[in-house]
């Protein structure tokens, strides 16, 4: 029974208060740590989500660019194919025109040769009493009479 004023041992109330203060400080520290951990985790989640959105946007943009590139390549392929077809048509028209022109020239040459032969035969068939014997050697030299059947050289071009 002693006097409360003169205590020789440590003050229990003060110790209790110190414990409460330290536990309160510890609780505050724990709360701050938890809060900073939550904020850190929230930032990580937000960064992940933003990255996902960016990647999704970039993927969509890449797919759109790919679609546009495929379309453009198809357009270029159709243009090249159309150009080839046009050039082939022009080539065929020119070849047909050349073949037709060659045919006309050969026909004209055959007709001219026929006319020369016909005229030579008309001259050679002069009556026997005329000067046929005198001009026969001269005509033979001037007109080279081809064989009995006319020669035709036909060249067929395939397209």
DSSP file (Angstrom, degrees, kcal/mol; ACC not computed):
  #  RESIDUE AA STRUCTURE BP1 BP2  ACC     N-H-->O    O-->H-N    N-H-->O    O-->H-N    TCO  KAPPA ALPHA  PHI   PSI    X-CA   Y-CA   Z-CA
    1    1 A X              0   0    0      0, 0.0     2,-0.3     0, 0.0     3,-0.0   0.000 360.0 360.0 360.0  94.3    0.0    0.0    0.0
    2    2 A X        -     0   0    0      1,-0.1     2,-0.4     2,-0.0     5,-0.1  -0.589 360.0 -83.6-116.7 178.4    1.8    2.5   -1.0
    3    3 A X        -     0   0    0     -2,-0.3     3,-0.3     3,-0.2    -1,-0.1  -0.658  26.3-144.1 -86.3 135.6    1.5    6.0   -2.1
    4    4 A X  S    S+     0   0    0     -2,-0.4     3,-0.3     1,-0.2    -1,-0.1   0.716  94.3  63.6 -75.7 -18.0    0.7    6.5   -5.6
    5    5 A X  S    S+     0   0    0      1,-0.3     2,-1.1     2,-0.0    -1,-0.2   0.862 101.3  49.1 -74.5 -35.9    2.8    9.5   -5.9
    6    6 A X  S    S+     0   0    0     -3,-0.3     2,-0.5     2,-0.0    -1,-0.3  -0.685  70.9 167.0-110.5  82.0    6.0    7.9   -5.2
    7    7 A X        -     0   0    0     -2,-1.1     4,-0.1    -3,-0.3    -3,-0.1  -0.748  23.9-164.7 -93.6 141.2    6.2    5.0   -7.4
    8    8 A X  S    S+     0   0    0     -2,-0.5    -1,-0.1     2,-0.1     2,-0.1   0.707  70.2  62.7 -96.2 -21.6    9.4    3.4   -7.7
    9    9 A X  S    S-     0   0    0      1,-0.2    -2,-0.1    -3,-0.1     3,-0.0  -0.353 100.1 -67.5 -97.6 178.7    8.6    1.4  -10.8
   10   10 A X        -     0   0    0      1,-0.1     2,-0.6    -2,-0.1    -1,-0.2  -0.307  54.2-104.7 -67.0 149.8    7.6    2.4  -14.3
   11   11 A X     >  -     0   0    0      1,-0.2     4,-2.0    -3,-0.1     5,-0.1  -0.650  26.2-159.7 -79.1 120.5    4.3    4.1  -14.8
   12   12 A X  H  > S+     0   0    0     -2,-0.6     4,-2.5     2,-0.2     5,-0.2   0.842  89.4  53.9 -73.5 -33.2    1.9    1.7  -16.4
   13   13 A X  H  > S+     0   0    0      2,-0.2     4,-2.8     1,-0.2    -1,-0.2   0.926 109.7  47.6 -67.0 -42.2   -0.4    4.3  -17.7
   14   14 A X  H  > S+     0   0    0      2,-0.2     4,-2.6     1,-0.2    -2,-0.2   0.913 112.6  49.5 -64.9 -40.8    2.4    6.0  -19.5
   15   15 A X  H  X S+     0   0    0     -4,-2.0     4,-2.8     2,-0.2    -1,-0.2   0.899 110.9  49.9 -62.8 -40.2    3.5    2.7  -20.9
   16   16 A X  H  X S+     0   0    0     -4,-2.5     4,-2.8     2,-0.2    -2,-0.2   0.916 110.9  49.0 -65.2 -42.1    0.1    1.9  -22.0
   17   17 A X  H  X S+     0   0    0     -4,-2.8     4,-3.0     2,-0.2    -2,-0.2   0.911 111.4  49.9 -63.6 -40.9   -0.2    5.3  -23.7
   18   18 A X  H  X S+     0   0    0     -4,-2.6     4,-3.2     2,-0.2     5,-0.2   0.911 111.1  49.5 -62.6 -42.0    3.1    4.8  -25.3
   19   19 A X  H  X S+     0   0    0     -4,-2.8     4,-3.0     2,-0.2    -2,-0.2   0.920 112.2  47.6 -63.4 -42.7    2.0    1.4  -26.5
   20   20 A X  H  X S+     0   0    0     -4,-2.8     4,-2.8     2,-0.2    -2,-0.2   0.918 113.7  47.9 -64.0 -43.0   -1.2    2.9  -27.9
   21   21 A X  H  X S+     0   0    0     -4,-3.0     4,-3.2     2,-0.2     5,-0.2   0.939 114.8  45.3 -62.8 -46.0    0.7    5.7  -29.6
   22   22 A X  H  X S+     0   0    0     -4,-3.2     4,-3.0     2,-0.2    -2,-0.2   0.896 114.7  47.9 -66.7 -37.8    3.1    3.2  -31.1
   23   23 A X  H  X S+     0   0    0     -4,-3.0     4,-2.8    -5,-0.2    -1,-0.2   0.881 113.0  49.1 -68.2 -35.9    0.3    0.9  -32.1
   24   24 A X  H  X S+     0   0    0     -4,-2.8     4,-2.7     2,-0.2    -2,-0.2   0.926 113.8  45.8 -66.5 -43.3   -1.5    3.8  -33.6
   25   25 A X  H  X S+     0   0    0     -4,-3.2     4,-2.9     2,-0.2    -2,-0.2   0.913 113.8  49.3 -62.9 -42.1    1.6    4.9  -35.4
   26   26 A X  H  X S+     0   0    0     -4,-3.0     4,-2.8    -5,-0.2    -2,-0.2   0.911 111.2  49.3 -63.6 -41.2    2.2    1.4  -36.5
   27   27 A X  H  X S+     0   0    0     -4,-2.8     4,-3.0     2,-0.2    -2,-0.2   0.898 111.5  49.2 -63.1 -41.6   -1.4    1.1  -37.7
   28   28 A X  H  X S+     0   0    0     -4,-2.7     4,-2.9     2,-0.2    -2,-0.2   0.919 112.0  48.6 -64.6 -42.1   -1.0    4.4  -39.6
   29   29 A X  H  X S+     0   0    0     -4,-2.9     4,-3.0     2,-0.2    -2,-0.2   0.926 112.6  48.2 -62.5 -43.7    2.2    3.1  -41.1
   30   30 A X  H  X S+     0   0    0     -4,-2.8     4,-3.2     2,-0.2     5,-0.2   0.926 112.3  48.9 -62.2 -43.6    0.5   -0.1  -42.1
   31   31 A X  H  X S+     0   0    0     -4,-3.0     4,-2.9     2,-0.2    -2,-0.2   0.913 112.0  48.8 -61.8 -41.7   -2.5    1.8  -43.5
   32   32 A X  H  X S+     0   0    0     -4,-2.9     4,-3.0     2,-0.2     5,-0.2   0.916 113.0  47.6 -63.6 -42.6   -0.1    4.0  -45.5
   33   33 A X  H  X S+     0   0    0     -4,-3.0     4,-2.7     2,-0.2    -2,-0.2   0.931 114.0  46.7 -63.6 -44.6    1.8    1.0  -46.8
   34   34 A X  H  X S+     0   0    0     -4,-3.2     4,-2.8     2,-0.2    -2,-0.2   0.922 113.7  48.8 -62.5 -41.8   -1.4   -0.8  -47.7
   35   35 A X  H  X S+     0   0    0     -4,-2.9     4,-2.9    -5,-0.2    -2,-0.2   0.929 113.0  46.1 -64.1 -44.9   -2.7    2.4  -49.4
   36   36 A X  H  X S+     0   0    0     -4,-3.0     4,-2.6     2,-0.2    -1,-0.2   0.878 113.0  51.2 -65.8 -35.4    0.5    2.9  -51.3
   37   37 A X  H  X S+     0   0    0     -4,-2.7     4,-2.8    -5,-0.2    -2,-0.2   0.914 111.7  47.2 -65.4 -41.6    0.5   -0.8  -52.3
   38   38 A X  H  X S+     0   0    0     -4,-2.8     4,-3.1     2,-0.2    -2,-0.2   0.920 112.8  48.6 -64.0 -43.1   -3.1   -0.5  -53.5
   39   39 A X  H  X S+     0   0    0     -4,-2.9     4,-2.6     2,-0.2    -2,-0.2   0.917 112.4  49.0 -62.8 -42.2   -2.2    2.7  -55.4
   40   40 A X  H  X S+     0   0    0     -4,-2.6     4,-2.3     2,-0.2    -2,-0.2   0.926 113.3  46.4 -61.8 -45.4    0.7    0.9  -56.9
   41   41 A X  H  X S+     0   0    0     -4,-2.8     4,-2.6     1,-0.2    -2,-0.2   0.903 112.1  51.0 -64.3 -40.8   -1.4   -2.1  -57.8
   42   42 A X  H  X S+     0   0    0     -4,-3.1     4,-2.8     1,-0.2    -2,-0.2   0.902 110.0  50.1 -63.8 -40.0   -4.1    0.2  -59.3
   43   43 A X  H  X S+     0   0    0     -4,-2.6     4,-2.8     2,-0.2    -1,-0.2   0.902 110.4  49.9 -64.6 -40.0   -1.5    2.0  -61.4
   44   44 A X  H  X S+     0   0    0     -4,-2.3     4,-2.7     2,-0.2    -2,-0.2   0.931 112.5  46.9 -63.3 -44.0   -0.2   -1.4  -62.7
   45   45 A X  H  X S+     0   0    0     -4,-2.6     4,-2.8     2,-0.2    -2,-0.2   0.924 113.7  48.2 -63.3 -44.0   -3.7   -2.4  -63.6
   46   46 A X  H  X S+     0   0    0     -4,-2.8     4,-2.9     2,-0.2     5,-0.2   0.907 112.1  49.0 -63.5 -41.1   -4.4    0.9  -65.3
   47   47 A X  H  X S+     0   0    0     -4,-2.8     4,-2.6     2,-0.2    -2,-0.2   0.920 112.2  48.8 -64.1 -42.8   -1.1    0.7  -67.2
   48   48 A X  H  X S+     0   0    0     -4,-2.7     4,-2.5     2,-0.2    -2,-0.2   0.931 112.9  47.7 -60.5 -45.3   -1.9   -2.8  -68.3
   49   49 A X  H  X S+     0   0    0     -4,-2.8     4,-2.6     2,-0.2    -2,-0.2   0.920 111.9  48.9 -64.5 -43.8   -5.4   -1.7  -69.4
   50   50 A X  H  X S+     0   0    0     -4,-2.9     4,-2.8     1,-0.2    -1,-0.2   0.919 111.8  50.2 -60.9 -42.5   -4.1    1.3  -71.3
   51   51 A X  H  X S+     0   0    0     -4,-2.6     4,-3.1     2,-0.2    -2,-0.2   0.903 109.8  50.7 -60.8 -41.5   -1.5   -1.0  -73.0
   52   52 A X  H  X S+     0   0    0     -4,-2.5     4,-2.6     2,-0.2    -2,-0.2   0.923 111.6  47.5 -61.9 -44.2   -4.3   -3.4  -73.9
   53   53 A X  H  X S+     0   0    0     -4,-2.6     4,-2.6     2,-0.2    -2,-0.2   0.915 113.3  48.0 -62.9 -42.9   -6.3   -0.6  -75.4
   54   54 A X  H  X S+     0   0    0     -4,-2.8     4,-3.0     2,-0.2     5,-0.2   0.936 113.2  47.5 -63.7 -45.9   -3.3    0.7  -77.3
   55   55 A X  H  X S+     0   0    0     -4,-3.1     4,-2.7     1,-0.2    -2,-0.2   0.903 112.2  50.0 -62.9 -39.4   -2.5   -2.7  -78.6
   56   56 A X  H  X S+     0   0    0     -4,-2.6     4,-2.4    -5,-0.2    -1,-0.2   0.914 112.7  47.0 -63.3 -42.5   -6.1   -3.3  -79.6
   57   57 A X  H  X S+     0   0    0     -4,-2.6     4,-2.6     2,-0.2    -2,-0.2   0.912 113.3  48.3 -64.7 -43.2   -6.1    0.0  -81.4
   58   58 A X  H  X S+     0   0    0     -4,-3.0     4,-2.8     2,-0.2    -2,-0.2   0.888 111.1  50.9 -65.5 -38.0   -2.8   -0.7  -83.1
   59   59 A X  H  X S+     0   0    0     -4,-2.7     4,-2.7     2,-0.2    -2,-0.2   0.924 111.0  48.0 -64.0 -43.8   -4.1   -4.1  -84.1
   60   60 A X  H  X S+     0   0    0     -4,-2.4     4,-2.4     2,-0.2    -2,-0.2   0.921 113.5  47.7 -62.5 -42.7   -7.2   -2.7  -85.6
   61   61 A X  H  X S+     0   0    0     -4,-2.6     4,-2.6     2,-0.2    -2,-0.2   0.907 111.9  49.9 -64.6 -40.7   -5.2    0.0  -87.5
   62   62 A X  H  X S+     0   0    0     -4,-2.8     4,-2.5     2,-0.2    -2,-0.2   0.907 110.9  49.5 -64.4 -41.2   -2.8   -2.7  -88.7
   63   63 A X  H  X S+     0   0    0     -4,-2.7     4,-2.4     2,-0.2    -2,-0.2   0.905 111.5  48.7 -64.5 -40.4   -5.7   -4.8  -89.9
   64   64 A X  H  X S+     0   0    0     -4,-2.4     4,-2.5     2,-0.2    -2,-0.2   0.917 111.8  49.1 -64.7 -42.2   -7.2   -1.9  -91.7
   65   65 A X  H  X S+     0   0    0     -4,-2.6     4,-2.6     1,-0.2    -2,-0.2   0.901 110.7  51.2 -63.1 -39.4   -3.9   -1.0  -93.3
   66   66 A X  H  X S+     0   0    0     -4,-2.5     4,-2.6     2,-0.2    -2,-0.2   0.905 109.7  49.4 -63.5 -42.0   -3.6   -4.7  -94.4
   67   67 A X  H  X S+     0   0    0     -4,-2.4     4,-2.4     2,-0.2    -2,-0.2   0.924 112.2  48.0 -62.8 -44.2   -7.0   -4.6  -96.0
   68   68 A X  H  X S+     0   0    0     -4,-2.5     4,-2.6     2,-0.2    -2,-0.2   0.909 111.6  50.3 -63.8 -41.9   -6.2   -1.4  -97.8
   69   69 A X  H  X S+     0   0    0     -4,-2.6     4,-2.7     2,-0.2    -2,-0.2   0.914 110.7  49.1 -63.2 -42.6   -2.9   -2.8  -99.0
   70   70 A X  H  X S+     0   0    0     -4,-2.6     4,-2.2     2,-0.2    -2,-0.2   0.918 111.8  49.3 -62.0 -42.7   -4.6   -6.0 -100.3
   71   71 A X  H  X S+     0   0    0     -4,-2.4     4,-2.4     2,-0.2    -2,-0.2   0.932 112.0  48.2 -61.4 -45.6   -7.2   -3.9 -102.1
   72   72 A X  H  X S+     0   0    0     -4,-2.6     4,-2.7     1,-0.2    -2,-0.2   0.902 110.4  51.3 -64.5 -40.8   -4.6   -1.8 -103.7
   73   73 A X  H  X S+     0   0    0     -4,-2.7     4,-2.5     1,-0.2    -1,-0.2   0.903 110.2  49.8 -62.1 -39.2   -2.6   -4.8 -104.8
   74   74 A X  H  X S+     0   0    0     -4,-2.2     4,-2.6     2,-0.2    -2,-0.2   0.906 110.2  50.5 -64.9 -40.6   -5.7   -6.3 -106.3
   75   75 A X  H  X S+     0   0    0     -4,-2.4     4,-2.4     2,-0.2    -2,-0.2   0.933 112.1  47.1 -61.8 -45.8   -6.3   -3.0 -108.2
   76   76 A X  H  X S+     0   0    0     -4,-2.7     4,-2.7     2,-0.2    -2,-0.2   0.898 111.4  51.3 -62.9 -40.1   -2.8   -2.9 -109.5
   77   77 A X  H  X S+     0   0    0     -4,-2.5     4,-2.6     2,-0.2    -2,-0.2   0.918 110.7  48.2 -63.6 -42.9   -3.1   -6.6 -110.6
   78   78 A X  H  X S+     0   0    0     -4,-2.6     4,-2.7     2,-0.2    -2,-0.2   0.899 111.5  50.9 -64.2 -39.3   -6.3   -5.8 -112.4
   79   79 A X  H  X S+     0   0    0     -4,-2.4     4,-2.7     2,-0.2    -2,-0.2   0.930 111.8  46.4 -62.8 -45.2   -4.7   -2.8 -114.1
   80   80 A X  H  X S+     0   0    0     -4,-2.7     4,-2.7     2,-0.2    -2,-0.2   0.920 113.8  48.8 -63.4 -43.0   -1.7   -4.9 -115.2
   81   81 A X  H  X S+     0   0    0     -4,-2.6     4,-2.5     2,-0.2    -2,-0.2   0.918 112.5  48.0 -62.6 -43.3   -4.0   -7.7 -116.5
   82   82 A X  H  X S+     0   0    0     -4,-2.7     4,-2.6     2,-0.2    -2,-0.2   0.901 111.6  50.5 -63.5 -41.0   -6.1   -5.1 -118.4
   83   83 A X  H  X S+     0   0    0     -4,-2.7     4,-2.7     2,-0.2    -2,-0.2   0.911 110.5  49.6 -63.3 -42.8   -3.0   -3.5 -119.8
   84   84 A X  H  X S+     0   0    0     -4,-2.7     4,-2.6     2,-0.2    -2,-0.2   0.920 111.7  48.5 -61.2 -43.6   -1.7   -7.0 -121.0
   85   85 A X  H  X S+     0   0    0     -4,-2.5     4,-2.5     2,-0.2    -2,-0.2   0.913 112.0  48.9 -64.4 -41.6   -5.1   -7.8 -122.6
   86   86 A X  H  X S+     0   0    0     -4,-2.6     4,-2.5     2,-0.2    -2,-0.2   0.923 112.4  47.9 -63.1 -43.4   -5.1   -4.4 -124.3
   87   87 A X  H  X S+     0   0    0     -4,-2.7     4,-2.6     1,-0.2    -2,-0.2   0.890 111.4  50.9 -64.6 -38.0   -1.6   -4.9 -125.6
   88   88 A X  H  X S+     0   0    0     -4,-2.6     4,-2.7     2,-0.2    -2,-0.2   0.902 109.9  49.9 -65.3 -40.4   -2.5   -8.4 -126.8
   89   89 A X  H  X S+     0   0    0     -4,-2.5     4,-2.6     2,-0.2    -2,-0.2   0.928 111.7  48.1 -62.5 -44.4   -5.6   -7.1 -128.6
   90   90 A X  H  X S+     0   0    0     -4,-2.5     4,-2.6     1,-0.2    -2,-0.2   0.918 112.1  50.1 -61.9 -42.6   -3.4   -4.4 -130.3
   91   91 A X  H  X S+     0   0    0     -4,-2.6     4,-2.8     2,-0.2    -2,-0.2   0.926 111.4  47.8 -61.3 -45.0   -0.9   -7.1 -131.2
   92   92 A X  H  X S+     0   0    0     -4,-2.7     4,-2.8     2,-0.2     5,-0.2   0.914 111.8  49.8 -63.6 -42.7   -3.6   -9.3 -132.7
   93   93 A X  H  X S+     0   0    0     -4,-2.6     4,-2.4     1,-0.2    -1,-0.2   0.926 113.1  46.5 -62.5 -44.0   -5.1   -6.4 -134.7
   94   94 A X  H  X S+     0   0    0     -4,-2.6     4,-2.7     2,-0.2    -2,-0.2   0.910 113.0  49.2 -65.2 -41.7   -1.7   -5.5 -136.1
   95   95 A X  H  X S+     0   0    0     -4,-2.8     4,-2.8     2,-0.2    -2,-0.2   0.923 111.8  48.4 -64.5 -43.0   -0.8   -9.1 -136.9
   96   96 A X  H  X S+     0   0    0     -4,-2.8     4,-2.6     1,-0.2    -1,-0.2   0.905 112.5  49.2 -62.8 -40.3   -4.1   -9.6 -138.7
   97   97 A X  H  X S+     0   0    0     -4,-2.4     4,-2.7    -5,-0.2    -2,-0.2   0.910 111.7  48.7 -64.9 -41.3   -3.6   -6.3 -140.6
   98   98 A X  H  X S+     0   0    0     -4,-2.7     4,-2.8     2,-0.2    -2,-0.2   0.917 112.4  48.2 -64.8 -42.4   -0.1   -7.4 -141.6
   99   99 A X  H  X S+     0   0    0     -4,-2.8     4,-2.5     2,-0.2    -2,-0.2   0.918 113.2  47.9 -63.6 -42.9   -1.4  -10.8 -142.7
  100  100 A X  H  X S+     0   0    0     -4,-2.6     4,-2.4     2,-0.2    -2,-0.2   0.918 112.8  48.4 -64.0 -43.4   -4.2   -9.2 -144.7
  101  101 A X  H  X S+     0   0    0     -4,-2.7     4,-2.6     2,-0.2    -2,-0.2   0.918 111.8  49.5 -63.2 -43.8   -1.7   -6.7 -146.3
  102  102 A X  H  X S+     0   0    0     -4,-2.8     4,-2.8     1,-0.2     5,-0.2   0.907 110.4  51.6 -60.2 -41.3    0.7   -9.6 -147.1
  103  103 A X  H  X S+     0   0    0     -4,-2.5     4,-2.6     2,-0.2    -2,-0.2   0.918 110.5  47.6 -62.3 -43.6   -2.2  -11.4 -148.7
  104  104 A X  H  X S+     0   0    0     -4,-2.4     4,-2.8     2,-0.2    -2,-0.2   0.910 112.3  49.4 -65.0 -41.9   -3.2   -8.4 -150.8
  105  105 A X  H  X S+     0   0    0     -4,-2.6     4,-2.8     2,-0.2    -2,-0.2   0.934 113.1  46.4 -63.8 -44.5    0.4   -7.9 -151.9
  106  106 A X  H  X S+     0   0    0     -4,-2.8     4,-2.8     2,-0.2    -2,-0.2   0.902 112.6  50.4 -63.9 -39.2    0.8  -11.6 -152.8
  107  107 A X  H  X S+     0   0    0     -4,-2.6     4,-2.7    -5,-0.2    -2,-0.2   0.927 111.8  47.7 -63.1 -43.3   -2.6  -11.5 -154.6
  108  108 A X  H  X S+     0   0    0     -4,-2.8     4,-2.7     2,-0.2    -2,-0.2   0.910 112.2  49.7 -63.8 -42.0   -1.4   -8.4 -156.5
  109  109 A X  H  X S+     0   0    0     -4,-2.8     4,-2.8     2,-0.2    -2,-0.2   0.912 112.3  47.8 -62.9 -42.7    1.9  -10.1 -157.4
  110  110 A X  H  X S+     0   0    0     -4,-2.8     4,-2.9     2,-0.2    -2,-0.2   0.923 112.6  48.8 -63.3 -43.1    0.1  -13.2 -158.6
  111  111 A X  H  X S+     0   0    0     -4,-2.7     4,-2.6     2,-0.2    -2,-0.2   0.921 112.8  47.7 -62.9 -43.6   -2.3  -11.1 -160.7
  112  112 A X  H  X S+     0   0    0     -4,-2.7     4,-2.5     2,-0.2    -2,-0.2   0.914 112.8  48.2 -63.3 -43.7    0.6   -9.1 -162.2
  113  113 A X  H  X S+     0   0    0     -4,-2.8     4,-2.7     2,-0.2    -2,-0.2   0.911 111.8  50.4 -62.4 -41.9    2.5  -12.3 -162.9
  114  114 A X  H  X S+     0   0    0     -4,-2.9     4,-2.8     1,-0.2    -2,-0.2   0.917 110.3  49.7 -61.8 -42.8   -0.6  -13.7 -164.5
  115  115 A X  H  X S+     0   0    0     -4,-2.6     4,-2.8     2,-0.2    -2,-0.2   0.908 111.1  49.4 -64.5 -40.4   -1.1  -10.6 -166.6
  116  116 A X  H  X S+     0   0    0     -4,-2.5     4,-2.6     2,-0.2    -2,-0.2   0.933 113.6  45.8 -62.5 -45.5    2.5  -10.8 -167.8
  117  117 A X  H  X S+     0   0    0     -4,-2.7     4,-2.8     2,-0.2    -2,-0.2   0.910 113.0  50.5 -63.4 -41.9    2.2  -14.4 -168.7
  118  118 A X  H  X S+     0   0    0     -4,-2.8     4,-2.5     2,-0.2    -2,-0.2   0.920 112.1  46.8 -63.2 -44.6   -1.1  -13.8 -170.4
  119  119 A X  H  X S+     0   0    0     -4,-2.8     4,-2.2     2,-0.2    -1,-0.2   0.907 112.6  50.3 -64.5 -39.7    0.4  -10.9 -172.4
  120  120 A X  H  X S+     0   0    0     -4,-2.6     4,-2.5     1,-0.2    -2,-0.2   0.908 111.6  48.0 -64.1 -40.8    3.4  -13.1 -173.3
  121  121 A X  H  X S+     0   0    0     -4,-2.8     4,-1.6     2,-0.2    -1,-0.2   0.887 109.8  52.6 -67.0 -37.3    1.1  -15.9 -174.4
  122  122 A X  H  < S+     0   0    0     -4,-2.5    -1,-0.2     1,-0.2    -2,-0.2   0.905 112.3  45.3 -63.9 -39.1   -0.9  -13.4 -176.5
  123  123 A X  H >< S+     0   0    0     -4,-2.2     3,-1.0     1,-0.2    -2,-0.2   0.891 112.7  50.9 -70.2 -39.3    2.3  -12.2 -178.2
  124  124 A X  H 3< S+     0   0    0     -4,-2.5    -1,-0.2     1,-0.3    -2,-0.2   0.736 101.0  63.7 -71.6 -21.5    3.5  -15.8 -178.7
  125  125 A X  T 3< S+     0   0    0     -4,-1.6    -1,-0.3    -5,-0.2    -2,-0.1   0.063  71.2 136.2 -92.7  27.1    0.2  -16.9 -180.3
  126  126 A X  S <  S-     0   0    0     -3,-1.0    -3,-0.1     1,-0.1     6,-0.0  -0.437  70.3 -83.8 -67.0 146.9    0.6  -14.5 -183.2
  127  127 A X    >   -     0   0    0      1,-0.1     3,-1.6    -2,-0.1     5,-0.4  -0.139  39.2-114.1 -55.5 153.4   -0.3  -16.2 -186.5
  128  128 A X  T 3  S+     0   0    0      1,-0.3     5,-0.2    -3,-0.1    -1,-0.1   0.725 110.7  62.2 -65.6 -23.5    2.5  -18.2 -188.1
  129  129 A X  T 3  S+     0   0    0      2,-0.1    -1,-0.3     3,-0.1    -2,-0.1   0.640  94.3  76.3 -78.7 -12.4    2.8  -16.0 -191.1
  130  130 A X  S X  S-     0   0    0     -3,-1.6     3,-0.6     1,-0.1     2,-0.3   0.018 106.6 -75.2 -86.9-163.8    3.8  -12.9 -189.0
  131  131 A X  T 3> S+     0   0    0      1,-0.2     4,-1.8     2,-0.1     5,-0.2  -0.052  85.8 122.3 -86.4  33.8    7.0  -12.0 -187.4
  132  132 A X  H 3> S+     0   0    0     -5,-0.4     4,-1.2    -2,-0.3    -1,-0.2   0.861  71.5  53.1 -66.8 -35.3    6.6  -14.5 -184.6
  133  133 A X  H <> S+     0   0    0     -3,-0.6     4,-0.6    -5,-0.2    -1,-0.2   0.834 107.9  51.4 -70.6 -30.5    9.8  -16.3 -185.3
  134  134 A X  H  4 S+     0   0    0      1,-0.2     4,-0.5     2,-0.1     3,-0.2   0.909 117.7  35.6 -73.3 -40.4   11.8  -13.1 -185.2
  135  135 A X  H  X S+     0   0    0     -4,-1.8     4,-3.0     1,-0.2     5,-0.3   0.545  94.5  87.9 -91.5  -7.1   10.5  -11.9 -181.9
  136  136 A X  H  X S+     0   0    0     -4,-1.2     4,-2.2     1,-0.2    -1,-0.2   0.923  92.0  43.5 -61.5 -45.2   10.2  -15.3 -180.2
  137  137 A X  H  X S+     0   0    0     -4,-0.6     4,-1.7    -3,-0.2    -1,-0.2   0.888 114.6  51.2 -66.8 -37.2   13.9  -15.3 -179.0
  138  138 A X  H  > S+     0   0    0     -4,-0.5     4,-2.0     1,-0.2    -2,-0.2   0.916 112.0  45.6 -65.0 -42.8   13.5  -11.7 -177.9
  139  139 A X  H  X S+     0   0    0     -4,-3.0     4,-3.2     1,-0.2    -2,-0.2   0.859 107.7  58.4 -68.7 -34.9   10.3  -12.5 -175.9
  140  140 A X  H  < S+     0   0    0     -4,-2.2    -1,-0.2    -5,-0.3     5,-0.2   0.890 110.5  42.9 -62.3 -37.8   11.8  -15.5 -174.4
  141  141 A X  H  < S+     0   0    0     -4,-1.7    -1,-0.2     1,-0.1    -2,-0.2   0.871 117.3  46.2 -73.8 -37.2   14.6  -13.4 -172.9
  142  142 A X  H  < S+     0   0    0     -4,-2.0     2,-0.7     1,-0.2    -2,-0.2   0.923 114.4  45.9 -74.3 -43.7   12.3  -10.6 -171.8
  143  143 A X  S  < S-     0   0    0     -4,-3.2     2,-1.0    -5,-0.1    -1,-0.2  -0.884  71.4-153.3-107.4 116.8    9.6  -12.8 -170.2
  144  144 A X        -     0   0    0     -2,-0.7     2,-0.5    -3,-0.1    -3,-0.1  -0.776  18.3-148.4 -87.4 106.0   10.7  -15.5 -167.9
  145  145 A X        -     0   0    0     -2,-1.0     3,-0.1    -5,-0.2    -2,-0.0  -0.637  11.0-143.7 -80.7 121.6    7.9  -18.0 -168.2
  146  146 A X        -     0   0    0     -2,-0.5     4,-0.1     1,-0.2    -1,-0.1  -0.185  36.7 -69.6 -74.9 175.0    7.4  -19.9 -165.0
  147  147 A X        -     0   0    0      2,-0.2    -1,-0.2     1,-0.1     4,-0.1  -0.015  58.1 -91.0 -58.6 173.1    6.4  -23.5 -164.9
  148  148 A X  S    S+     0   0    0     -3,-0.1     2,-0.5     2,-0.1    -1,-0.1   0.859 113.7  55.0 -60.1 -39.8    2.9  -24.6 -165.9
  149  149 A X  S    S-     0   0    0      1,-0.0    -2,-0.2     0, 0.0     2,-0.0  -0.828  93.1-119.1 -98.0 131.3    1.5  -24.3 -162.4
  150  150 A X        -     0   0    0     -2,-0.5     2,-0.5    -4,-0.1    -2,-0.1  -0.369  26.2-124.0 -66.7 146.0    1.9  -21.0 -160.6
  151  151 A X        -     0   0    0     -4,-0.1     2,-0.5    -2,-0.0    -1,-0.1  -0.782  24.7-167.9 -93.8 130.2    3.9  -21.1 -157.4
  152  152 A X        -     0   0    0     -2,-0.5     2,-0.8     2,-0.0   -46,-0.0  -0.974   8.5-163.6-119.2 127.2    2.2  -19.7 -154.3
  153  153 A X        -     0   0    0     -2,-0.5     2,-0.5     2,-0.0    -2,-0.0  -0.907  15.3-176.4-108.6 104.6    4.1  -19.1 -151.2
  154  154 A X        -     0   0    0     -2,-0.8     2,-0.6     2,-0.0    -2,-0.0  -0.888   9.2-163.9-107.5 128.1    1.6  -18.8 -148.4
  155  155 A X        -     0   0    0     -2,-0.5     2,-0.6   -56,-0.1    -2,-0.0  -0.949   6.1-159.0-112.4 120.6    2.8  -17.9 -144.9
  156  156 A X        -     0   0    0     -2,-0.6     2,-0.5     2,-0.0    -2,-0.0  -0.876   2.9-161.6-104.7 123.3    0.3  -18.6 -142.1
  157  157 A X        -     0   0    0     -2,-0.6     2,-0.4   -62,-0.1   -58,-0.0  -0.893   7.8-149.0-103.4 127.6    0.8  -16.7 -138.9
  158  158 A X              0   0    0     -2,-0.5    -2,-0.0     1,-0.1     0, 0.0  -0.769 360.0 360.0 -96.7 144.5   -0.9  -18.1 -135.9
  159  159 A X              0   0    0     -2,-0.4    -1,-0.1   -64,-0.0   -67,-0.0   0.395 360.0 360.0-102.4 360.0   -1.9  -15.7 -133.2
